[in-house]
């Protein structure tokens, strides 16, 4: 018989007894919004995060809390993970209290972390050994896109795994793209983020120069959006405070996509460039700049703080 504490933990799920529960591990800046969108669509959710605060926030929205990844795997057969780095994914999946320690056959794992493609492939192989399926499904779009369920998912996996994963991803994103076998989602993501890092630095340089030349920042951003310099970093996520409300640059660069994470993604891109003997001079320079930012105290700030870094250096 379940204890009163256990009955309390699982009572929330009884409201959605007609739908199978979904697991979600990693409910921080991005994952929290993604998980909340599943709750809004009526999916019962069991969540786990190393941050009790993040879990408590989701509990208020109706999620059931787990004490470990293993507990999540023991109760559900569809699990989304959203974690910072390759090492975190390996620990959550293969650790002592990891997902694979309690995995059920036919479980579908959807990993939306941005990690080394080789790690995704290794996780997929082990999932197959357990009779489960795994897709890598990293995202693009930022925190606001996660909140508004308009993310782009770049998915690597078999046709069947993609079809099954899409049933959940459709509620969290707008564009769900099947890139190929496991690992290709990560490949697409690190290429995308290399370009993003480069463009954010370029936007920061151009905005800083224009402002020093006496141009109004909002007017300059408007010109970029109408001209050939148009890009996401300028139009949607402008790095200059006050140009666009509701994004990290207008909130002291809090929240959003951390500089340390961008540095990690650019390192993944450089590792891939070395492995494939691809020339990426701008990607290499962007990596060096973000490394300097991380070492000089910008690591926890949103990556658009490149504007502040460049402004202070000139």
Order of alpha helices (4+ residues) and beta strands (2+ residues): alpha-beta-alpha-beta-alpha-beta-alpha-beta-alpha-beta-alpha-beta-alpha-beta-alpha-beta-alpha-alpha-alpha-alpha-alpha-alpha
